[in-house]
Structures are given as structure tokens and as C-alpha cells.
Amino acid sequence: MEKPRILIVDDESDLCHLIKTALVKEGFTDIEMAGSVHEGWEKFKAFSPNIAILDVMLPDGEGYDLCNKIREISRIPVLFLSAKSDEVDKILGLAIGGDDYITKPFSPKEVAFRVKAQFRRAGLYTMEVPAQPNASETISVGPFSINNDETEVMRNGKLLELTAKEVGLMACFMRNPNRILSKETLFERVWGEDFYGADNTLMVHIRRLREKIEDTPSKPAFIITVKGLGYKFIAK
């Protein structure tokens, strides 16, 4: 599949680079930046991006103006960035052809996740699929083992009564023992969706999984929380 191309148009250079860094961390590498309506339009024509991230207030006009130009020849997703948080401004941005409206201040990571969501809806982005295990492969980590098709988890030879999502989490952990897995990574691999806004969902599933595999769930020995980074599965 062709690599998605992203155009960022914002006159705040530092912010552009922060967004670009967040996008690169999510696997997007084909990114162009511009600082004005004129430069953005020239870059758009030369670069042919698959998505455009436009600041509303630019030195030589508004991102709305650039969106109107884009809409004359393209239906690519357009995301607006703006310090204006009034509902009427959001409605205007969406009404003229924007697909999303993000108000400042925001996290660059949030922008990256919203970009991924737009690509997925447009069918232009799919997550990397982990290699499938060999038919005869059974993974064993400490007292745990998981069958080759990742549907059953055993502890000391006894089948654990886990839900499909809990088995999915165990599969991720057991394939990455003693490695920190971010919340984003776990959620995207198990749920197949963007993590943004799903923190509580993941925490609940981790808590329930601990109740089924830990001797003392309140003091986990296998699935530990790494503050600010994610979770680690300890292989003993």
C-alpha cells in the first residue's frame, strides 16, 4: 500500500514540528509543512497529500480559504486547528468541508490519533499485522502458555476462563515478555481501533485480567504498571 502523505499548514513552526514528530512516532513518514495559505496551496499541488491539517488563522488568510481551494479539486480529509473553541466556529469549519476540528491547546499525539482515524475511515491506513504463529507453535512464558491460534490460555496446565479481549491482551504480553507496551499499542492490537479516549476501557480489562491470573491482584506480579509508559508482562 502506498505510504500516506500528510500536509501540515501552520505558521507556528515549533507546533508543526511537534505534530510531525507525533505523526512519525505513529509510523507516518511522508510529511510536508507550510506556513501560509499561498505556500500551503503550492505544496498541496506539488505534493498531492492524502490528508491536510490546516490552522485556521494564517498570515495571508484563513485555513478556510485553503480548504475551499482544496475542495474544488479534492475530497481528501481536512483537519482544522484553531484557538477558537466556540461552537459556531466548529460548525463553520465542518460546514465548508472540514472533516474534524481540533481546538488549541491540544496534544500533538491527539492530532496523530485523529489523523489515523481519518485514514482508517478513508481506507488509506491499516495497522501493521503481527506475523501469524506457525501451526505447531505454542508460546510458554513462566507458568502461562497460549495455544497456536491464540484462543486459550493455560496456567500450570489449567485452562483460564478469559474473555476474547483478555486472551488478546495475554497474547500481546506473552509475545513481548519483559517489554513495556504502551496503552496505545495494546488497545490498537487487541481492539483494532484508535486508543484516543479509551483509557478507562483498557484499565478495566487489565484489572479484570489481573483478577484471573494474579495471586494477589492488588499487588500484581505478572502484569505491572509502568507509570506514564504503559504495562510490562514479567516473565519469571
N, C-alpha and C positions, 0 to 999 in steps of 0.2 A: 504494500500500500504506500502511496506517495506520502512523504512527510508533510504534515500540516504546516502551512505558512501563516504567520501571525504578524499583523501590523499594529504597532502602538503609536498613537499620536498624542503627545502631551508636551507642553513647553517646560515642565519641570523635569530636567534631565535626570536628577537623582531618583525621582519616582519611577521614571521609565526604566532605569537600570535595576531598581528593586523588583519591579514587576517582571522584567526579563529574567532575572535570577530565579525568581519563584517558578516561572514557566520552565526554565531549563531543568530545575530540580524535578519537575513532573514529566520530563522526557521530551519537551519541545525545544528544538534547536534552531529552526529556521525562522528567525525573528528579525524584523526591521523596525526602526524607530524614526519618528519625525517630530518636529516641534511646532508646526503651524499647519493651517488649512492648506496653503499652497504646497508646502513640502509633502504633506500627507497625501495630497491628490497625486502628485508626481510619483511618489513611492508606490501608491496604490496601482497606478497604471503600469509601472515597470515591474513590480513585484508580484502582482496578482495574488493577494493573500486570500486565505480561506476564512479568515475572521479578522475584524478590525476592532481595536479598543480605542475609543475616542474620548479625549477630555472635552467637556462642553465649552469651557472658556479658553480660547486660544488667542495668540497675539493679533492675528489678522482676521478674526471672525469667530464663529462658533462651530463646535463639533457637529451641530445640527446641519450646518451648511455643507460640511463634508459628507455627512450621511446622505443628504439629498442628492449630491453628485453621484455617490456610490450606488444609490438605489435606482438611478437612471440606467445603469448597465449591469447591476449585480444584485443577487439576493443572499449574499453571504451574511452570516450572523454579525451584528454590530452591538458592541457593549459600550455604554456611556459611563464615563467617570465624571463626577460632579460634586462640588461643595454644596450645591443646592439640594436640600432634602425635602422641600415642600412637595406635597402630593401632586400639585398641578405641574411642577417641573418634571416629575417622573412620568406623568401621563403624557406630557408633550413629547418627551424623549421616545416613549414607546409608540406614540401615535404617528410620528414622522418616519418610523421604520426601524427603530431600535429594538433589539431582542432582549436586552437587560439593561438595568440602570443601577449603578453602584455609587453610593454616596460616600464622600470623604468625611472623616478619616476611615480608611479601611486597611485590612491586612493584605499585602501582596499575595499571600497564599490563598486568600479568599478569591481574588481575581483569577488565579490559576485554576482553582476548582470550578469556577463558573465558566471559564473557557472550556475546560474539559467537558462540562455538562452540555454546552452548546455544540461542541464537536460530536459528542455521542448522539445527540438528537439528530444531527445532520448526517450521521453515518460516516463521519470522516475520521473517527478516532476509536480505537479499541484497545483495551488494556492488553499488555503482554500476557500471553497464556503460558503458565509454567509447563515444562515438559511433562508428558504423561509417564507414569511409572511403568516399568516392564511388567508383563503379565504375572511373572513369578515373584515380583518384589513385595516384600513385607518390611515395613520400617519398624525398628525397635529402638526405643530411647528409654534408658532406665527401666522401670517396671512396666512401661507402656509399649504397646505395639498397635499398628494400624494396618488393615488389610490392603491389598494392591489397588482396589477400586475406591479406597477411602470412604467406606460406608460403615465400618465397625472399628471401635477402639477397645482394646483389652488392657486390663491392668493385672499383672501377675496371672495372666491366663483367664481372667474373669471378664466377661463382656460388660462394658459400662453402658448404661441406658442414657445415651446422649441424643439430643436433637440434631437435625441435619446441620444447623449453623454451628453447634458445638463441635460436631465432628470436623466441620470445615476449619474451625479455629485450631483444633488439635492437629490437623494435617499441616497447617501453616507452621505451627510451633515445632512439630516434630521434624519437619524438613529444614528447620532453621534453628537447631538447638544452640543455646548459649549466645544467641544473637538478638540484639534489640530490634524489634519490629515496631514501626510506628503505627499509631492508631489508623492513619490513612491507609497504610499498606494492608493491614488486617481487614479493614472494612471493605476495601475495593476488591480484594481477592476472594473474600467469603460472600459478600453481598452482591458483588458485581456492580456497585454503584459508587458515586462520589461520596466521600466521607463528610463533606461540609454539612454541619448541623446535626450529625448523627452520633455525637459523643455519648449521650445517655444510652442510646441503643447498644453500643458496643460495651459500655461499662456494665450494663445489666447482664449481657450474655457472658462476659468474663466472670462476673460474680457467681452466676449460676453454674458455670463450668467448674469454678473452683470448689463449689459445694459438692460436686460429684467426683472430683479427682484428688482433692487435698484432704489430708488427715485433719488438719485444723484450718478451715477456710479463712479465718480471720488472720492467720499467720501463714500465708502460703509458702510452700517450699519449692513448688514447681513453676507456677506462673507468677512472676514477681513484677511489680510496677516499677518502672524506671522513670522517675518524676521528670516531666517535661519532654520525654522522648518516646515512651510507649511501654511495651511489655517485653519480657525476656522469659523464655522457657529454659529452665535449668536442667541440664542433662547430668544426672548423677551416675 
